[in-house]
Amino acid sequence: MTLDPLLLSRIQFAWVIGWHILLPAFTVGAASIEVPYLGSLILTHSLHGAIQGLKDFPADQRPPVAIIFFAFRIMVGLAVLMLLLVAAGWWLRYRHQLFTSSWYLRACQVAIPIGFIAVLAGWTTTEVGRQPWTVYGLLRTAKSVTPSLTGRDVLLSLLVYAVAYLVVYPTGFLYMLSLVRKGPGPTAAAPIEAGRPQLPVRRLPSAPQSAEIP
Amino acid sequence: MTEPAFSFVGVWTGLIALGVILYVLLDGFDLGVGMLHGFARDPADRELIMNTIAPIWDGNETWLVFCGVALLAAFPLAFAVIIPAVYFPILVMLIALVFRGVAFEFRFEDRVRRAFWDRAFQVGSFGAIFAQGVVLGAFIQGFRVEGRVFSGTSVDFLTPFSILTGLALLFGYGLLGAGWLIVKTEGALQDWARRQGRLCLIGVVIGIVIVSLWTPLMEQQIAERWFSLPDTLFLWPVPIATLAVVVWEWRALAGSADAAPFIAAILLFLLSFLGIAISLWPMIVPYDFTLWEAASSPSTQAFLLVGALFLLPVILMYSGWSYWVFRGKARRDIGYH
């Protein structure tokens, strides 16, 4: 796998995130930044490859830095938060307090959306980070637009997608909420509508008692 | 890099043709069932109809993805011209498939609003079929091309001819769906499916006749292909066979055979496909680019073929397996979802 070198130079401080205290090496716009090993390993497949800084690229080949700067931090920050939650869960489990610590259960509940937000932030990082290229070094995004599509066409189709998702997702969400409100019911009483009959083979009273029915 | 000595254009043409045929036949019948199921009055019947396609319907759409990706990778020029030209019908098809998929899952869960989801499923099926028929019509008509790009507008697809093919496909998929229901059901519901099948067959015949007369009038090239000697002698078995299959289908729908209506419907689709292929060969972007002109490089096609040859047998095996597991008549007391 090869990564877009420009994208990597933009986010190389990545490797700082978890190590913020150990490696205060982050700078945007320095002529070249040295981050030991990891960045160069990913990009050049060698431990001592040189990574170019943002200023090594002409101005018309740089992406909007501010968006990537924040999107990347949101993604990694949320990842750290999720890892902390996991660690706290393990600790409580070890202390046999996992199911009784209401503050922790509440925190898990509040944390439900952050996985989604982290994914969106990560997606934003890659998609904005590779601008202005669609195919790195070959095809610029501005040149890869379908010639026959007008702005109105694109706006119209975008609105149609937006409406479809605004109908489908809230409907599913409301339905899930209603399931949660109802709470877990007696599952055995549910009528068989799908799947197999609950008892594929009924043991007849006359059958020998020793016979094992798998 | 040395180019392979062997051209893979023929292989990829065959694979895409296979993909299109499998998609049209397989998703065709489940879309048709989705359309017909809304016309069944009894909720218990609707339930049974849904259960006949529940185990297999989403696997059928695999072939749509296969065809799209294969066209993009093996014939990129065709993809670049055709897809922008049918941007809006494809948008409608995708949105319809989204609603159809969601409705299918929700109707089993949400008993309170089941009637609403049933309706959404039917409307989604209608929309997807009609949009596919419109794409077919636009494809047969050809596209405005300058250089190597589509030079028309996003509403070029909308013509009387493409609307006709859209309507014809509704009847066509309806016929396949009715054939499937005759295979999978019994008694009164089967009789109902036979009546729906006959209605659809009438629509299909009208559609085939109009398209067969309209296309030679529209394109000189197609007229020459079908009406110039000596080619004519080799080609006329196709319409004659079509006529024979139509008669067989009509009788089978009126009779008592379980499988014959579905088999005849499949044959009718294969003959129509053959007819369109004869009319357009060797064009992939009708009247502008041949298969060879639109193909990607031989090394690209060879590389793709390696992946496809691993993937295709796997898809065919698991699809075949799921049809085998759920063979036989659908029953009211047990369903699968």
Interface residues (C-beta under 8 A of the other chain):
Chain A: T146 P147 S148 L149 T150 D153 S157 V160 Y161 A164 V168 T171 G172 Y175 I192 E193 A194 G195 R196 P197
Chain B: A54 P84 A85 Y87 F88 L91 I95 V98 F99 V102 F106 F108 E109 D110 V149 F150 S151 G152 T153 S154 I334 G335 Y336 H337
